[in-house]
Amino acid sequence: MSESTIAPQHAQPPSGPPQRGDLNDQLINTHVWTDQMLAEAGIPIIDVPFITFGGGIGSFVTVDYLRICGVPTSAMRVLTPLRTPWESYEYLTTVSQIPRSERLRSDSASTPDNIWGFPSYALREGPKQWWNVFVEPIFKRYYTPKAGHAFTSMEREMHRIRYPEMVVHGQVRMVRRRAGGGYFTILTPPEGAAATRRIAYRSQWVHVAVGYPGLKFLPDLQKYRQEHNDFAKVVNAYEPHEHVYERLHKRPGTVLIRGGGIVASRVLQRLIDDRDQRGLQTQIVHLFRTYVDKAHGPSIFKRRRGSDGWAYQGFNYPKSVWGGQLKQQVRKTHGEERARLYKEMGGTNTPLRNDWLEQLDRGRREGWYRVVIGQIDSMRPVGDLVEVAATSDQGPQLGTFDFVIDCTGLEADIREHRVLADLLDHSGAGRNPVGRLDVGTNFELLGTQNGGKIYASGSATLGGPFPGVDTFFGLQIAAQEIADDLIKQGFAKKLGPGRSTSQWWKWVRNKQI
């Protein structure tokens, strides 16, 4: 995950009468803007060659590459509402029960703080983890770093490259092409932080790294909330829901979990850890929409392990998408063929971890963990409980629960994000075969060139020529491709052997650049 915001943003013009320094109807409805149009609206213009907005890990890694390639801080600005690049990501991991002390689902060499990947997280953690990496995945499960290790490492690099000097706080509203070349990126600064409601950044290059557009609420969950105004008993796992665990600490309860990915496994582990450590009597019913009971896949060479409802995979994607056979295969395909490949390698899955597998086995034996296969038809409050009607493989089911925790994932439709929708409507951007932003092999947003380029990375580009974009390593690969393309255009210095070695030693010594 590399998100700058998790709240859906819809493409809507500002309400109320136009004010000085605000967007007027002419600007909102025009594809290409002139400097004069902004002057007449009273919107000040600031010139910066390179703009990245979102401000999450995608922006951070891209700026890190460019700083190492010699771009000064004065030539770049990061437009973001975030205080740190990992703020949104840490929020999502924490509420989905992966606090700093727990391990992420990331490779040892996927290091957003270190473009070289050496020393890796495992090497930095100690000799025990060196052996783990050496014998994985045959004799050991895949090594993954602790969340806190990743965040503290990024904090160190953030200060080393003087990232805070480039940050401008606020919310980006839109990007439009500029008559004469380049782009305008419109920022709404925090209230009281500027003399005008909007500021226009005029640049030759723009980088879009906004992450997921928002949370995914399935229709039954939305209907329940709209009809009963209850946001406490039926929750999404990516929302703050600590009250669920606190309530179960006070008295016994029954929880319905829906989903079969890593978030569902983490929520289950939290519930069972609390049960074991506090002597609780929590009962758990787990609803699988798709039940996996054996290895599956389109061929013997493309198979994913599975059992007890779960599909198992070490990382979000097979490792070859980051530099092996699948990466090359996807890069050479287009249209429906590429969409088919993405469908083959996609699907909900979770890593195989011994601790929670033992917990679930014990829960099945002792009867406090039960599995249902089916779909929820409706939910309604019954006193302090939630009554859930479901269609299952064993016929209609009806049960009451203290809480329902939905673990079905994050919103994927790019139109749910105001800026992405505006790019589709006004800047020439298009959709790729799976419906996300259409980018080239250099992560240029195709159709938007205007005497400069708009780049995009992260989850919004899933379905392009490179899979695995919404991972630490995927963001690093995107940043490298973008940096290489900017080097060709003369914006940054080439990262040859000499410069790379010199910069690596500066990284080792934590020398500020």
CORWO-V32288 format. One record per residue. N is the residue number from 0. PHI is phi in whole degrees, -180 to 180 (* if undefined). OMEGA is omega in radians with two decimals (999 if undefined). D_LAST is the distance of its C-alpha to the last C-alpha in Angstrom with 2 decimals. Layout:
n=N phi=PHI omega=OMEGA d_last=D_LAST
n=N phi=PHI omega=OMEGA d_last=D_LAST
This chain:
n=0 phi=* omega=3.13 d_last=27.32
n=1 phi=-141 omega=-2.86 d_last=24.46
n=2 phi=-97 omega=3.08 d_last=26.15
n=3 phi=-101 omega=3.12 d_last=25.21
n=4 phi=-151 omega=3.08 d_last=28.81
n=5 phi=-121 omega=3.14 d_last=31.99
n=6 phi=-95 omega=3.12 d_last=34.51
n=7 phi=-57 omega=3.13 d_last=36.45
n=8 phi=-126 omega=-3.07 d_last=35.97
n=9 phi=-100 omega=-3.09 d_last=38.89
n=10 phi=-75 omega=-3.14 d_last=38.99
n=11 phi=-137 omega=3.07 d_last=41.02
n=12 phi=-70 omega=3.12 d_last=41.15
n=13 phi=-62 omega=-3.13 d_last=40.67
n=14 phi=-87 omega=3.10 d_last=43.93
n=15 phi=86 omega=-3.12 d_last=45.77
n=16 phi=-68 omega=3.14 d_last=46.33
n=17 phi=-60 omega=3.09 d_last=43.51
n=18 phi=-120 omega=3.09 d_last=41.64
n=19 phi=-59 omega=-3.10 d_last=39.73
n=20 phi=85 omega=3.14 d_last=36.20
n=21 phi=-112 omega=3.12 d_last=37.35
n=22 phi=-81 omega=3.10 d_last=37.95
n=23 phi=-97 omega=-3.09 d_last=41.46
n=24 phi=-60 omega=-3.13 d_last=43.74
n=25 phi=-63 omega=3.13 d_last=43.02
n=26 phi=-66 omega=-3.09 d_last=39.28
n=27 phi=-61 omega=-3.03 d_last=39.89
n=28 phi=-98 omega=-3.09 d_last=42.43
n=29 phi=-108 omega=-3.11 d_last=40.82
n=30 phi=-74 omega=-3.05 d_last=38.73
n=31 phi=-119 omega=-3.07 d_last=37.13
n=32 phi=-104 omega=2.99 d_last=36.19
n=33 phi=-104 omega=3.07 d_last=36.31
n=34 phi=-60 omega=-3.10 d_last=34.40
n=35 phi=-65 omega=3.13 d_last=37.83
n=36 phi=-60 omega=3.12 d_last=38.49
n=37 phi=-71 omega=3.11 d_last=35.51
n=38 phi=-62 omega=-3.13 d_last=36.47
n=39 phi=-67 omega=3.11 d_last=40.00
n=40 phi=-83 omega=3.13 d_last=38.83
n=41 phi=76 omega=3.13 d_last=36.83
n=42 phi=-97 omega=-3.13 d_last=33.48
n=43 phi=-68 omega=-3.11 d_last=30.63
n=44 phi=-114 omega=3.07 d_last=28.26
n=45 phi=-119 omega=-3.12 d_last=24.50
n=46 phi=-94 omega=3.03 d_last=22.85
n=47 phi=-145 omega=-3.08 d_last=19.58
n=48 phi=-59 omega=-3.03 d_last=19.29
n=49 phi=-128 omega=3.11 d_last=18.20
n=50 phi=-119 omega=2.93 d_last=19.52
n=51 phi=-122 omega=3.12 d_last=19.43
n=52 phi=-132 omega=-2.94 d_last=21.91
n=53 phi=121 omega=3.03 d_last=23.10
n=54 phi=79 omega=3.08 d_last=19.90
n=55 phi=-86 omega=-3.07 d_last=20.79
n=56 phi=-67 omega=3.08 d_last=19.33
n=57 phi=-62 omega=3.08 d_last=19.98
n=58 phi=-65 omega=-3.09 d_last=17.79
n=59 phi=-60 omega=-3.09 d_last=14.98
n=60 phi=-65 omega=3.13 d_last=15.11
n=61 phi=-65 omega=3.10 d_last=15.40
n=62 phi=-64 omega=3.12 d_last=12.40
n=63 phi=-59 omega=3.09 d_last=10.38
n=64 phi=-57 omega=-3.06 d_last=11.95
n=65 phi=-69 omega=3.08 d_last=11.36
n=66 phi=-65 omega=3.11 d_last=7.61
n=67 phi=-65 omega=3.08 d_last=7.82
n=68 phi=-87 omega=2.95 d_last=10.54
n=69 phi=91 omega=3.13 d_last=8.82
n=70 phi=-77 omega=-3.12 d_last=10.13
n=71 phi=-72 omega=3.14 d_last=9.01
n=72 phi=-62 omega=-3.11 d_last=9.57
n=73 phi=-68 omega=-3.09 d_last=12.84
n=74 phi=-94 omega=-3.09 d_last=14.20
n=75 phi=-137 omega=3.02 d_last=14.37
n=76 phi=-135 omega=3.09 d_last=16.32
n=77 phi=-108 omega=-3.12 d_last=17.31
n=78 phi=-98 omega=-2.97 d_last=20.95
n=79 phi=-160 omega=2.98 d_last=22.20
n=80 phi=-88 omega=-3.02 d_last=24.68
n=81 phi=-86 omega=3.07 d_last=22.75
n=82 phi=-83 omega=3.09 d_last=21.07
n=83 phi=-137 omega=-3.12 d_last=18.90
n=84 phi=-62 omega=-3.10 d_last=18.49
n=85 phi=-97 omega=-3.05 d_last=20.95
n=86 phi=-59 omega=-3.11 d_last=23.44
n=87 phi=-67 omega=3.14 d_last=26.00
n=88 phi=-65 omega=3.13 d_last=25.79
n=89 phi=-67 omega=3.07 d_last=26.31
n=90 phi=-59 omega=-3.10 d_last=29.18
n=91 phi=-65 omega=3.14 d_last=30.85
n=92 phi=-67 omega=-3.10 d_last=30.51
n=93 phi=-68 omega=-3.11 d_last=31.80
n=94 phi=-69 omega=3.08 d_last=34.82
n=95 phi=-92 omega=2.96 d_last=35.65
n=96 phi=70 omega=2.96 d_last=35.90
n=97 phi=-125 omega=3.12 d_last=32.66
n=98 phi=-70 omega=-3.07 d_last=31.20
n=99 phi=-59 omega=-3.10 d_last=28.17
n=100 phi=-80 omega=-3.10 d_last=30.51
n=101 phi=-99 omega=-3.03 d_last=31.78
n=102 phi=-95 omega=3.09 d_last=30.52
n=103 phi=-80 omega=3.06 d_last=29.21
n=104 phi=-107 omega=-3.00 d_last=30.57
n=105 phi=-144 omega=-3.11 d_last=27.61
n=106 phi=-75 omega=-3.14 d_last=27.14
n=107 phi=-60 omega=-3.09 d_last=25.43
n=108 phi=-91 omega=3.09 d_last=22.99
n=109 phi=-87 omega=-2.96 d_last=22.24
n=110 phi=-121 omega=-3.13 d_last=18.89
n=111 phi=-61 omega=3.14 d_last=16.98
n=112 phi=-87 omega=-2.97 d_last=14.08
n=113 phi=-145 omega=-3.02 d_last=14.01
n=114 phi=-66 omega=-3.12 d_last=14.66
n=115 phi=-86 omega=-3.13 d_last=16.40
n=116 phi=74 omega=3.13 d_last=18.81
n=117 phi=-137 omega=-0.04 d_last=18.94
n=118 phi=-72 omega=-3.13 d_last=19.58
n=119 phi=-75 omega=3.09 d_last=21.49
n=120 phi=-59 omega=-3.11 d_last=22.60
n=121 phi=-65 omega=3.11 d_last=25.88
n=122 phi=-63 omega=-3.14 d_last=24.49
n=123 phi=-73 omega=-3.05 d_last=22.46
n=124 phi=-80 omega=3.07 d_last=25.62
n=125 phi=138 omega=-3.04 d_last=27.95
n=126 phi=-55 omega=-3.13 d_last=30.78
n=127 phi=-59 omega=-3.12 d_last=33.12
n=128 phi=-78 omega=3.07 d_last=30.85
n=129 phi=-61 omega=-3.14 d_last=30.34
n=130 phi=-65 omega=3.13 d_last=34.11
n=131 phi=-58 omega=-3.13 d_last=34.15
n=132 phi=-66 omega=-3.10 d_last=31.82
n=133 phi=-65 omega=-3.04 d_last=33.86
n=134 phi=-105 omega=3.14 d_last=37.18
n=135 phi=-72 omega=-0.13 d_last=36.29
n=136 phi=-96 omega=-3.07 d_last=38.00
n=137 phi=-75 omega=-3.06 d_last=41.28
n=138 phi=-103 omega=3.12 d_last=41.57
n=139 phi=-138 omega=3.00 d_last=38.92
n=140 phi=-68 omega=3.13 d_last=37.66
n=141 phi=-57 omega=3.00 d_last=34.21
n=142 phi=-70 omega=3.00 d_last=31.38
n=143 phi=-138 omega=-3.08 d_last=29.34
n=144 phi=-79 omega=3.02 d_last=26.56
n=145 phi=-73 omega=-3.12 d_last=27.23
n=146 phi=-57 omega=-3.12 d_last=25.97
n=147 phi=-62 omega=3.10 d_last=24.50
n=148 phi=-63 omega=3.13 d_last=22.49
n=149 phi=-63 omega=-3.07 d_last=20.92
n=150 phi=-70 omega=-3.14 d_last=20.18
n=151 phi=-68 omega=3.09 d_last=18.71
n=152 phi=-66 omega=3.10 d_last=16.42
n=153 phi=-66 omega=3.12 d_last=15.20
n=154 phi=-63 omega=3.09 d_last=14.81
n=155 phi=-60 omega=-3.12 d_last=12.51
n=156 phi=-69 omega=3.11 d_last=10.21
n=157 phi=-57 omega=3.14 d_last=10.76
n=158 phi=-74 omega=-3.12 d_last=9.40
n=159 phi=-64 omega=-3.12 d_last=6.35
n=160 phi=-93 omega=3.12 d_last=5.39
n=161 phi=60 omega=-3.14 d_last=7.30
n=162 phi=-58 omega=-3.12 d_last=10.24
n=163 phi=-58 omega=3.11 d_last=12.88
n=164 phi=-65 omega=-3.06 d_last=12.06
n=165 phi=-97 omega=-3.04 d_last=13.28
n=166 phi=-82 omega=2.97 d_last=16.29
n=167 phi=-124 omega=-3.06 d_last=19.75
n=168 phi=-82 omega=-3.14 d_last=22.53
n=169 phi=152 omega=-3.11 d_last=25.77
n=170 phi=-117 omega=3.08 d_last=27.79
n=171 phi=-74 omega=-3.11 d_last=27.74
n=172 phi=-102 omega=-3.13 d_last=31.37
n=173 phi=-168 omega=3.02 d_last=31.45
n=174 phi=-126 omega=3.11 d_last=30.00
n=175 phi=-129 omega=3.08 d_last=32.35
n=176 phi=-70 omega=-3.10 d_last=32.47
n=177 phi=-106 omega=3.04 d_last=32.50
n=178 phi=-63 omega=-3.09 d_last=35.34
n=179 phi=100 omega=3.07 d_last=33.94
n=180 phi=114 omega=3.13 d_last=31.03
n=181 phi=89 omega=-2.99 d_last=28.08
n=182 phi=-145 omega=2.96 d_last=28.22
n=183 phi=-112 omega=3.04 d_last=28.58
n=184 phi=-111 omega=-3.05 d_last=27.07
n=185 phi=-95 omega=-3.13 d_last=29.07
n=186 phi=-114 omega=2.95 d_last=27.61
n=187 phi=-100 omega=-3.12 d_last=29.83
n=188 phi=-73 omega=3.08 d_last=27.94
n=189 phi=-57 omega=-3.10 d_last=29.18
n=190 phi=-56 omega=3.13 d_last=32.50
n=191 phi=86 omega=-3.09 d_last=32.27
n=192 phi=-86 omega=-3.12 d_last=28.57
n=193 phi=-144 omega=-3.09 d_last=29.42
n=194 phi=-77 omega=-3.13 d_last=32.48
n=195 phi=-126 omega=-3.11 d_last=33.32
n=196 phi=-72 omega=-3.13 d_last=33.79
n=197 phi=-131 omega=3.02 d_last=31.63
n=198 phi=-132 omega=3.13 d_last=28.65
n=199 phi=-104 omega=3.04 d_last=28.18
n=200 phi=-101 omega=-3.11 d_last=24.82
n=201 phi=-98 omega=-3.04 d_last=25.56
n=202 phi=-144 omega=3.06 d_last=23.36
n=203 phi=-90 omega=-3.12 d_last=23.80
n=204 phi=-131 omega=3.11 d_last=22.35
n=205 phi=-132 omega=3.10 d_last=22.81
n=206 phi=-121 omega=-3.10 d_last=21.89
n=207 phi=-102 omega=-3.14 d_last=24.43
n=208 phi=-143 omega=-2.99 d_last=23.59
n=209 phi=-97 omega=3.11 d_last=26.25
n=210 phi=72 omega=-3.14 d_last=27.53
n=211 phi=-75 omega=3.13 d_last=31.20
n=212 phi=-71 omega=3.14 d_last=33.39
n=213 phi=168 omega=3.12 d_last=35.15
n=214 phi=-75 omega=3.14 d_last=37.44
n=215 phi=-102 omega=3.10 d_last=40.37
n=216 phi=-109 omega=3.12 d_last=43.70
n=217 phi=-67 omega=-3.04 d_last=46.69
n=218 phi=-54 omega=-3.11 d_last=49.79
n=219 phi=-67 omega=3.11 d_last=51.78
n=220 phi=-68 omega=3.12 d_last=49.08
n=221 phi=-61 omega=-3.12 d_last=48.73
n=222 phi=-63 omega=3.14 d_last=52.52
n=223 phi=-59 omega=-3.10 d_last=52.92
n=224 phi=-68 omega=-3.13 d_last=50.48
n=225 phi=-66 omega=-3.07 d_last=51.97
n=226 phi=-80 omega=-2.98 d_last=55.50
n=227 phi=-119 omega=3.09 d_last=55.12
n=228 phi=52 omega=-3.13 d_last=52.02
n=229 phi=-113 omega=-3.13 d_last=51.01
n=230 phi=-110 omega=-3.05 d_last=47.27
n=231 phi=-103 omega=-3.04 d_last=47.67
n=232 phi=-92 omega=3.08 d_last=49.87
n=233 phi=-118 omega=-3.00 d_last=48.50
n=234 phi=-129 omega=2.96 d_last=44.71
n=235 phi=-92 omega=-3.07 d_last=41.93
n=236 phi=-64 omega=3.12 d_last=39.83
n=237 phi=-89 omega=3.01 d_last=36.61
n=238 phi=-96 omega=3.00 d_last=37.97
n=239 phi=-60 omega=-3.14 d_last=37.96
n=240 phi=-142 omega=3.13 d_last=41.16
n=241 phi=-62 omega=3.13 d_last=41.03
n=242 phi=-61 omega=3.12 d_last=44.41
n=243 phi=-62 omega=-3.10 d_last=45.96
n=244 phi=-69 omega=3.12 d_last=45.16
n=245 phi=-64 omega=3.13 d_last=46.11
n=246 phi=-65 omega=3.14 d_last=49.45
n=247 phi=-70 omega=3.06 d_last=50.18
n=248 phi=-68 omega=-3.02 d_last=49.62
n=249 phi=-86 omega=3.10 d_last=52.50
n=250 phi=-156 omega=-3.09 d_last=55.08
n=251 phi=-59 omega=3.12 d_last=55.60
n=252 phi=-157 omega=3.12 d_last=54.66
n=253 phi=-120 omega=-3.07 d_last=54.38
n=254 phi=-122 omega=3.01 d_last=51.27
n=255 phi=-102 omega=3.08 d_last=51.13
n=256 phi=-108 omega=3.07 d_last=47.92
n=257 phi=-121 omega=3.11 d_last=47.44
n=258 phi=133 omega=-3.10 d_last=45.01
n=259 phi=-133 omega=-3.14 d_last=44.24
n=260 phi=-104 omega=-3.07 d_last=40.46
n=261 phi=-65 omega=3.14 d_last=37.84
n=262 phi=-68 omega=3.08 d_last=38.05
n=263 phi=-61 omega=-3.14 d_last=41.80
n=264 phi=-66 omega=3.13 d_last=41.40
n=265 phi=-71 omega=3.10 d_last=38.97
n=266 phi=-64 omega=3.09 d_last=41.32
n=267 phi=-61 omega=-3.13 d_last=44.22
n=268 phi=-63 omega=3.10 d_last=42.50
n=269 phi=-62 omega=-3.14 d_last=41.78
n=270 phi=-61 omega=-3.08 d_last=45.44
n=271 phi=-77 omega=3.04 d_last=46.76
n=272 phi=-58 omega=3.11 d_last=44.48
n=273 phi=-62 omega=3.14 d_last=45.83
n=274 phi=-63 omega=-3.10 d_last=49.31
n=275 phi=-71 omega=-3.00 d_last=49.06
n=276 phi=-79 omega=-3.07 d_last=47.37
n=277 phi=-109 omega=-3.13 d_last=49.38
n=278 phi=68 omega=-3.10 d_last=52.65
n=279 phi=-77 omega=3.14 d_last=52.59
n=280 phi=-115 omega=-3.10 d_last=55.09
n=281 phi=-59 omega=3.04 d_last=52.88
n=282 phi=-102 omega=-3.07 d_last=54.40
n=283 phi=-127 omega=2.98 d_last=52.20
n=284 phi=-114 omega=-3.06 d_last=53.32
n=285 phi=-113 omega=-3.13 d_last=50.91
n=286 phi=-99 omega=3.03 d_last=51.52
n=287 phi=-99 omega=3.01 d_last=50.40
n=288 phi=-76 omega=3.05 d_last=50.82
n=289 phi=-124 omega=-3.07 d_last=50.48
n=290 phi=-104 omega=-3.13 d_last=51.61
n=291 phi=-109 omega=-3.12 d_last=50.40
n=292 phi=-123 omega=3.12 d_last=52.60
n=293 phi=-162 omega=3.08 d_last=51.77
n=294 phi=-60 omega=-3.07 d_last=49.35
n=295 phi=-149 omega=3.13 d_last=49.15
n=296 phi=157 omega=-3.05 d_last=47.75
n=297 phi=-73 omega=-3.14 d_last=48.97
n=298 phi=-157 omega=-3.14 d_last=49.45
n=299 phi=-65 omega=-3.14 d_last=49.35
n=300 phi=-90 omega=3.13 d_last=45.93
n=301 phi=-131 omega=-3.09 d_last=44.53
n=302 phi=-126 omega=3.12 d_last=45.65
n=303 phi=-122 omega=3.14 d_last=44.22
n=304 phi=-65 omega=3.11 d_last=45.75
n=305 phi=-166 omega=3.05 d_last=47.50
n=306 phi=-171 omega=3.05 d_last=49.99
n=307 phi=55 omega=3.11 d_last=51.30
n=308 phi=100 omega=-3.03 d_last=49.92
n=309 phi=-98 omega=2.92 d_last=46.31
n=310 phi=-102 omega=-3.02 d_last=44.51
n=311 phi=-104 omega=3.06 d_last=42.14
n=312 phi=-159 omega=-3.04 d_last=38.89
n=313 phi=-59 omega=-3.10 d_last=35.88
n=314 phi=-128 omega=-3.10 d_last=33.29
n=315 phi=-56 omega=-3.12 d_last=33.58
n=316 phi=-132 omega=3.01 d_last=34.42
n=317 phi=-57 omega=-3.02 d_last=35.67
n=318 phi=-61 omega=-3.10 d_last=32.87
n=319 phi=-71 omega=3.10 d_last=33.82
n=320 phi=-72 omega=-3.09 d_last=32.52
n=321 phi=-92 omega=3.14 d_last=28.92
n=322 phi=172 omega=-3.09 d_last=29.66
n=323 phi=-125 omega=-3.02 d_last=33.36
n=324 phi=-61 omega=-3.10 d_last=36.75
n=325 phi=-66 omega=3.11 d_last=36.49
n=326 phi=-60 omega=-3.13 d_last=33.26
n=327 phi=-68 omega=-3.13 d_last=35.04
n=328 phi=-64 omega=3.14 d_last=38.24
n=329 phi=-67 omega=-3.11 d_last=36.80
n=330 phi=-59 omega=-3.07 d_last=34.83
n=331 phi=-91 omega=-3.07 d_last=38.19
n=332 phi=-102 omega=3.12 d_last=40.18
n=333 phi=-146 omega=2.98 d_last=40.82
n=334 phi=55 omega=-3.05 d_last=42.86
n=335 phi=-63 omega=3.13 d_last=45.28
n=336 phi=-65 omega=3.10 d_last=44.45
n=337 phi=-67 omega=3.11 d_last=40.80
n=338 phi=-60 omega=3.12 d_last=42.00
n=339 phi=-64 omega=3.13 d_last=44.35
n=340 phi=-63 omega=3.12 d_last=41.63
n=341 phi=-64 omega=3.13 d_last=39.56
n=342 phi=-66 omega=3.13 d_last=42.71
n=343 phi=-64 omega=-3.06 d_last=43.38
n=344 phi=-89 omega=-3.11 d_last=40.02
n=345 phi=-86 omega=-3.13 d_last=39.73
n=346 phi=100 omega=-3.13 d_last=41.78
n=347 phi=-70 omega=3.10 d_last=41.30
n=348 phi=-154 omega=-3.13 d_last=40.49
n=349 phi=-146 omega=3.12 d_last=39.17
n=350 phi=-70 omega=3.14 d_last=37.98
n=351 phi=-87 omega=-3.10 d_last=40.71
n=352 phi=-127 omega=-2.97 d_last=40.21
n=353 phi=-64 omega=-3.01 d_last=42.95
n=354 phi=-63 omega=-3.09 d_last=42.79
n=355 phi=-79 omega=3.03 d_last=43.64
n=356 phi=-64 omega=3.09 d_last=46.00
n=357 phi=-63 omega=3.14 d_last=48.01
n=358 phi=-62 omega=-3.11 d_last=48.04
n=359 phi=-68 omega=3.08 d_last=49.40
n=360 phi=-60 omega=3.13 d_last=51.98
n=361 phi=-66 omega=3.12 d_last=53.17
n=362 phi=-63 omega=3.10 d_last=53.30
n=363 phi=-66 omega=-3.13 d_last=55.47
n=364 phi=-65 omega=-3.05 d_last=57.80
n=365 phi=-88 omega=3.00 d_last=58.21
n=366 phi=89 omega=3.14 d_last=58.57
n=367 phi=-95 omega=3.02 d_last=55.89
n=368 phi=-125 omega=-3.09 d_last=53.66
n=369 phi=-126 omega=-3.07 d_last=55.46
n=370 phi=-113 omega=3.04 d_last=54.43
n=371 phi=-126 omega=3.11 d_last=55.77
n=372 phi=-111 omega=3.14 d_last=55.22
n=373 phi=166 omega=-3.08 d_last=55.51
n=374 phi=-129 omega=3.05 d_last=54.49
n=375 phi=-77 omega=3.09 d_last=54.72
n=376 phi=-94 omega=-3.11 d_last=57.37
n=377 phi=-162 omega=3.07 d_last=57.27
n=378 phi=-139 omega=3.06 d_last=56.30
n=379 phi=-153 omega=3.11 d_last=58.03
n=380 phi=-73 omega=3.05 d_last=58.07
n=381 phi=-133 omega=-3.02 d_last=61.06
n=382 phi=64 omega=3.12 d_last=61.08
n=383 phi=-90 omega=-3.08 d_last=57.91
n=384 phi=-113 omega=3.06 d_last=57.36
n=385 phi=-116 omega=3.09 d_last=56.29
n=386 phi=-90 omega=-3.10 d_last=58.87
n=387 phi=-117 omega=3.03 d_last=57.45
n=388 phi=-104 omega=-3.08 d_last=59.63
n=389 phi=-138 omega=2.98 d_last=58.43
n=390 phi=-101 omega=-3.05 d_last=59.82
n=391 phi=-124 omega=3.10 d_last=59.42
n=392 phi=-68 omega=3.12 d_last=60.63
n=393 phi=-110 omega=3.13 d_last=63.44
n=394 phi=98 omega=3.14 d_last=64.49
n=395 phi=-61 omega=3.14 d_last=63.79
n=396 phi=-128 omega=3.11 d_last=62.11
n=397 phi=-137 omega=-3.14 d_last=62.12
n=398 phi=-150 omega=3.11 d_last=60.32
n=399 phi=-117 omega=-3.04 d_last=59.01
n=400 phi=-139 omega=3.04 d_last=55.65
n=401 phi=-72 omega=-3.13 d_last=53.91
n=402 phi=-146 omega=2.98 d_last=50.64
n=403 phi=-121 omega=3.12 d_last=49.43
n=404 phi=-114 omega=-3.12 d_last=45.77
n=405 phi=-92 omega=-3.08 d_last=44.73
n=406 phi=-119 omega=-3.01 d_last=41.97
n=407 phi=-91 omega=2.96 d_last=42.20
n=408 phi=115 omega=-3.09 d_last=38.61
n=409 phi=-104 omega=3.13 d_last=36.50
n=410 phi=-63 omega=-3.08 d_last=37.62
n=411 phi=-114 omega=-3.05 d_last=36.99
n=412 phi=-71 omega=-3.07 d_last=38.51
n=413 phi=-67 omega=3.11 d_last=35.84
n=414 phi=-70 omega=3.09 d_last=38.34
n=415 phi=-74 omega=3.11 d_last=38.01
n=416 phi=-105 omega=-3.04 d_last=34.65
n=417 phi=-56 omega=-3.07 d_last=35.15
n=418 phi=-69 omega=3.13 d_last=32.21
n=419 phi=-65 omega=3.08 d_last=33.01
n=420 phi=-62 omega=3.13 d_last=36.66
n=421 phi=-67 omega=3.08 d_last=35.90
n=422 phi=-62 omega=3.11 d_last=33.95
n=423 phi=-66 omega=-3.03 d_last=37.06
n=424 phi=-84 omega=-2.96 d_last=39.41
n=425 phi=-128 omega=-3.01 d_last=37.78
n=426 phi=-115 omega=3.08 d_last=34.94
n=427 phi=87 omega=3.13 d_last=36.65
n=428 phi=-71 omega=3.12 d_last=35.02
n=429 phi=-131 omega=-3.13 d_last=37.35
n=430 phi=-103 omega=3.08 d_last=37.92
n=431 phi=-89 omega=-3.06 d_last=37.61
n=432 phi=-60 omega=3.10 d_last=40.49
n=433 phi=-109 omega=2.99 d_last=39.79
n=434 phi=95 omega=3.10 d_last=39.31
n=435 phi=-94 omega=-3.12 d_last=35.54
n=436 phi=-64 omega=-3.09 d_last=33.35
n=437 phi=-88 omega=-3.13 d_last=34.02
n=438 phi=-120 omega=3.07 d_last=30.93
n=439 phi=-88 omega=-3.12 d_last=30.75
n=440 phi=-66 omega=3.08 d_last=29.17
n=441 phi=-96 omega=3.14 d_last=25.90
n=442 phi=65 omega=2.98 d_last=26.19
n=443 phi=-74 omega=3.11 d_last=27.24
n=444 phi=-76 omega=-2.99 d_last=29.72
n=445 phi=-63 omega=3.11 d_last=32.85
n=446 phi=92 omega=-3.05 d_last=35.00
n=447 phi=-112 omega=-3.06 d_last=32.43
n=448 phi=-62 omega=-3.07 d_last=31.17
n=449 phi=-156 omega=-3.05 d_last=31.55
n=450 phi=71 omega=-3.14 d_last=29.83
n=451 phi=-172 omega=-3.10 d_last=26.68
n=452 phi=-140 omega=2.94 d_last=26.25
n=453 phi=-106 omega=3.08 d_last=26.13
n=454 phi=-108 omega=3.08 d_last=24.58
n=455 phi=-145 omega=3.06 d_last=25.45
n=456 phi=-147 omega=-3.14 d_last=24.66
n=457 phi=97 omega=-3.01 d_last=26.04
n=458 phi=-61 omega=-3.12 d_last=29.64
n=459 phi=-66 omega=-3.10 d_last=30.72
n=460 phi=-106 omega=3.13 d_last=30.56
n=461 phi=-56 omega=-3.10 d_last=32.63
n=462 phi=108 omega=3.12 d_last=35.34
n=463 phi=-86 omega=-3.10 d_last=33.35
n=464 phi=-71 omega=3.10 d_last=33.01
n=465 phi=-126 omega=3.10 d_last=30.64
n=466 phi=-77 omega=3.05 d_last=31.92
n=467 phi=68 omega=-3.04 d_last=30.03
n=468 phi=-70 omega=-3.05 d_last=27.68
n=469 phi=-97 omega=3.08 d_last=27.73
n=470 phi=-140 omega=3.09 d_last=26.19
n=471 phi=-56 omega=-3.09 d_last=22.78
n=472 phi=-67 omega=3.10 d_last=23.16
n=473 phi=-63 omega=3.09 d_last=24.65
n=474 phi=-66 omega=3.09 d_last=21.75
n=475 phi=-67 omega=3.12 d_last=19.43
n=476 phi=-65 omega=3.10 d_last=21.92
n=477 phi=-61 omega=3.13 d_last=22.18
n=478 phi=-62 omega=3.12 d_last=18.46
n=479 phi=-66 omega=3.12 d_last=18.60
n=480 phi=-64 omega=3.13 d_last=21.71
n=481 phi=-66 omega=3.12 d_last=20.34
n=482 phi=-61 omega=3.12 d_last=17.21
n=483 phi=-61 omega=3.14 d_last=19.68
n=484 phi=-69 omega=3.10 d_last=21.95
n=485 phi=-71 omega=3.04 d_last=19.42
n=486 phi=-62 omega=3.11 d_last=18.49
n=487 phi=-62 omega=-3.14 d_last=22.25
n=488 phi=-90 omega=3.07 d_last=22.38
n=489 phi=84 omega=-3.10 d_last=19.81
n=490 phi=-81 omega=-3.09 d_last=17.20
n=491 phi=-133 omega=3.14 d_last=14.49
n=492 phi=-88 omega=-3.12 d_last=14.25
n=493 phi=-66 omega=3.14 d_last=16.30
n=494 phi=-94 omega=3.11 d_last=14.94
n=495 phi=-80 omega=-3.10 d_last=17.48
n=496 phi=-57 omega=-3.11 d_last=18.15
n=497 phi=-65 omega=-3.13 d_last=16.28
n=498 phi=-66 omega=-3.13 d_last=12.94
n=499 phi=-62 omega=3.13 d_last=13.49
n=500 phi=-64 omega=3.13 d_last=14.37
n=501 phi=-61 omega=-3.12 d_last=11.52
n=502 phi=-70 omega=3.10 d_last=8.96
n=503 phi=-64 omega=3.11 d_last=11.52
n=504 phi=-63 omega=3.07 d_last=11.69
n=505 phi=-64 omega=3.10 d_last=8.09
n=506 phi=-64 omega=-3.13 d_last=9.22
n=507 phi=-59 omega=-3.10 d_last=12.45
n=508 phi=-87 omega=-3.11 d_last=11.30
n=509 phi=56 omega=-3.13 d_last=9.17
n=510 phi=-86 omega=-3.10 d_last=6.47
n=511 phi=-66 omega=3.12 d_last=3.81
n=512 phi=-122 omega=999 d_last=0.00
